[in-house]
Amino acid sequence: MASTAPHPNPLPKAERELVSERRQFWLLMLFAIVMLGIGIGLRDPWPSDEPRFTLAAKQMVESGDWLFLHRGTELYADKPPMLMWLEAASFEIVRNWRVAFLLPSLLSALGTLLLVYDLGRRLWNRKTGMYAAMAVLMCIQFVFQAKRAQIDPLVVFFITAANWGLLRHLLCGPNWKLFWFGCFCAGLGVITKGVGFLALFMLLPYVWATLRGWNGVATMGAGAWWRWPLGLVATLIAIALWLVPMLLIAHAHADNPIYAAYVNNILFHQTAGRYAHAWHHIQSPVYYLPIMVYAWLPLSLTYPGSLPSWWRALKAKDARIFLPLGWMVLVLVFFSASAGKRDVYILPIVPMLALITAPYLEEMLNARWLRLLCALFVAAMGTALLALGMYALTTHPAFAAKLAYTRGFDGPQNCLWWMCIVIGAAQWILLAFFRLRRAHWALAGGMLALWVVWGLWAYPLLNDSSSSAGLMANVRAHLGDHDEIGLVDWKEQNLLMLDRPAIDFGFSAPTSQQFTQATQWQVAAPATRWLFVQEPAMGHCVDRSKAIDVGHANRRNWWLFKADAVIPGCVPAANADDDETGD
């Protein structure tokens, strides 16, 4: 008889499950990296905020001043410097602004996913951690912001890191080092966007749960009272990393009122003043309720199942649900109380929402109602994009031409509509393949297809018009090697994409004042000095026949001219287009 070699002992079931879960985790991270990172390097900063922050970071690198942000010749006091620090540091590593300006957002989003995964794993199990991270990825607003170089992905990361440290201490602890770490991250969130302190609201539901004897809260011991105030110390240390040197340098320039105005603006006007007396984005008290539905699709499809589950958990006094949920409510109330509201303000809620949804996701996905909602969502998105693309291709509607003109897009418009058709077709193909039984897989694939096509197709297609790269290339083409250029009523993308030295006459100064100073500068060397001006700022003070219409971009017309085109003694009226967020 032929001998048979003995088979090695199979791995124990628990170990096999662990290997499988680890494999699934790395597949999830690969999925996340592709979804969030695809397209990096294929575009420049797009308005409204990206060029502003990248310009400040670029000037930081060029000037060596890492404490006071600049926008051209002016100090920029609207935001703390954390994002700009990270963009500048990224550039010092990769030496490419197209990559560097998006790296902080990508790393912040990936870090947020890892933190949510770890919380789900420790509070429940690895599968729950996987569901929690995937739930965050299945939120359109989260991914959209993660693919932009704005402050919000970074502040979401710091607030989530703070929540991670606090919840590890409050529910899995005691672990005072992680508590202090969480408080420190809250301070980093403060010097990122001012609202990082919101993470500390987590202590309020913890106090309630402790007093009411909820299940799962960690017992700290009576002798630990002195450790709690050290959390505040950790928060203040993080804030002091920027605040103390900034105040010292500002004090050293006490004879310059510009620095005093900077300190007042960034510490008071843009924080408490903006919250208590908002001057723009005025919305109703219930503004965020629909945002939590449509902006958080498809994650919000789980509400019909998660709301009853949370209620049952609260009745069972489960602190794992109560602390994050109570924190979410407090943050929502905080932002709703201010008259000024923007959809991104409540984005830090999403990771905690995903965390407390994850324990019930497997049960919900086994239910027909959620698979049906997933299928309907994929079908609706696919149908809408297919219909839009085919309608625009076949009828050439007026709105398509108007959209292309207002955005300065002079490329082939058909490419835009074919992009819609490709995304829409991908949704239907995935739905047909996975069918209702695995509709959630079709939804995940559909989201991936959307963001992959957006990154690989829309980025290069729209970049020249959206970033003003095409406009400023046209401007450079008219300048000689020894010519100089001055900017009037300019936008950050103009200076950023000009890619050569320029003179500006302030950014926030009245446009008539800028124009007057610019023409005085120009007459000192009329043969070599050009002015680049937004059309309304010119008024009737420029002879258009002697000026060059360099193009339309970001909903604005732009002109280039020398001194012979300026009507002597003419001062244009003030330009009303001063909204920085209008892009």
C-alpha positions, 0 to 999 in steps of 0.5 A, a space after each residue: 500500500 502506498 503510504 500517505 504523508 500525514 497532514 499538518 494539524 489545521 490551525 485552531 478555529 480561533 486562530 483561523 478566524 484571526 488570520 481571516 480578520 487580519 486579511 480583511 483588515 488589510 483589504 479594507 485599508 487597501 480599499 480605503 487608500 484607493 478610494 481616498 488617495 486616487 487622483 493625488 498629483 493630478 490636480 492643483 488646489 481648487 477654490 475656495 479654500 485650497 489655494 488660500 491654505 496652499 499659498 500660505 504654506 508655500 509662502 511659509 516655506 519661501 519666507 521661513 516664517 512658520 508662525 504668522 501666515 501670509 496671503 501675499 503681503 498681508 497677514 492671514 488671521 482667519 485660521 490657525 496654522 496647523 494645516 499649513 504647517 503640515 502642507 509645508 512639511 509635506 512639501 519639504 518631504 516630497 518637493 511637489 506641491 501637487 502631492 504635498 497639499 493633499 497629503 495631510 487630508 489623506 493621512 488624516 482620513 486614514 488615521 480616522 479610519 484606524 482610530 474608529 476601527 480600534 475603538 470598535 475592536 476594543 469595545 466590541 470585536 474585530 468585526 465591529 471595528 471593520 464595520 465601523 471603519 467601512 461605515 465611515 468610508 460609506 459617507 459621501 461627505 467624509 470622502 469628499 472632504 478627505 479628497 480636498 485640502 481643507 482644514 476639516 479632515 484634519 480637525 476630524 482626525 484630531 477630535 476623533 483621536 481625542 475621543 479615542 483616548 477618552 473612550 479608551 480611558 472612560 470605557 476600557 480603562 482606567 488608562 490615564 496616559 490615554 486620557 491625557 493623550 486625548 486631551 492633548 489631541 483636543 488641544 491640537 484640534 484647537 490650533 487646527 480650527 478652534 473647535 477641538 475642545 468639543 472632544 472634551 464634551 465626552 466627559 459630560 455623558 460619562 459623568 451622567 453614566 457614572 452617577 446613574 450606574 450605567 454598564 461599562 463605565 470604568 471605575 477610576 477610584 476615589 484617589 484619582 481625583 487629582 489626575 483629572 485636572 491634568 487633562 486640562 493641562 495637557 490641552 493647554 500644553 498643546 495649544 501653547 505649542 503655537 499660542 505662546 511663541 505667536 504671542 511673544 513674537 507679536 509682543 516683540 512687534 508691539 509698535 506695529 498695529 498689524 500684529 495686534 490686529 492679527 492677535 485680536 482677529 485670530 483669538 477673538 473675532 474668528 472664534 467667540 465672535 464668529 460663533 456668537 455674532 455670525 456674519 455669514 452662512 446664516 441658517 435656521 436652527 434645524 439646518 443640520 437635520 437634513 444634512 445628516 440625511 443627504 450629505 451622509 448618504 449612504 451611511 444614513 440609510 441605516 437610520 431606520 435600524 440603528 435608531 431602535 437599536 440605540 434606544 434598546 441599548 440606552 434602556 439597557 444602560 449600555 455606556 458604549 452607546 450612550 457616551 458617543 451618542 450623548 457626545 454627538 447630541 451635545 456637538 449638534 446642539 452646540 453648532 445649532 445654537 449659533 446662527 452661522 452654520 455650514 455643513 462641514 461643521 458637524 463632520 466630526 460626528 461621523 466617526 462616532 456615528 459609524 462607531 455606534 452603528 457598527 455593532 448592529 450592521 451585520 444584523 441590518 445587512 441580513 435584513 431585506 429592508 437595508 439591502 433594498 435601500 442599498 439597491 435603490 440608492 445605487 439604482 437612483 444614483 446610476 439612473 440620475 447620472 446616466 440620464 444627465 449624461 445622455 440628455 446633455 450629449 443628445 440635446 446640448 442644453 443651455 445650462 451645460 454651456 452656461 456651466 462651462 462658461 461660468 467655470 471657465 471650462 474650455 475643454 471638450 464638454 462631451 468628456 464631462 457627460 461621458 464621465 457621468 455616463 461611465 459612473 452611472 453605468 458602473 452603478 447598474 453593472 454592479 447592481 446587476 452582478 451582485 443583485 439584491 442579496 448582496 446589494 451592499 457590495 454593489 453599494 461599496 463598489 459603486 462608491 469606489 467607482 464614483 471616486 476613482 472616476 472622479 480622481 482619474 477623469 475629473 481631476 485632469 479634465 477640470 484642473 486648468 479651469 478650476 485651479 486657474 492654471 490655464 488662466 495664469 499660463 495665458 498670463 505668463 505667455 504675455 510676459 517677457 523675461 524682464 517684465 513685472 506684474 502687479 495684482 489687483 483684486 486678485 484671488 489666491 489661486 492667481 498668485 499661487 498658479 502664476 509661478 513667478 514673482 508678483 507685486 500685490 497691493 493688499 488682498 482685503 484692501 478696497 479695490 479702488 485703493 489697490 487700483 490707485 496704488 497699482 497704477 502709481 507703481 506701474 508708471 514708474 516703469 511703464 515699458 515692463 510693468 503689467 497689471 493683472 486685474 479682475 474686470 469689476 475693479 477696472 471700472 471705466 478707468 481702462 481702455 479695453 482696446 489697449 488691454 488684453 482679455 486673458 480669460 474667464 475663470 472661477 466665475 470672473 473675467 480677467 484683464 492684463 494691461 500696461 500703463 498706456 491703457 489706464 485713463 489718467 486721473 480715473 479712480 474706479 468705484 469700489 468692487 462689491 465682489 469681496 466674498 472670499 468663499 464665493 468660489 
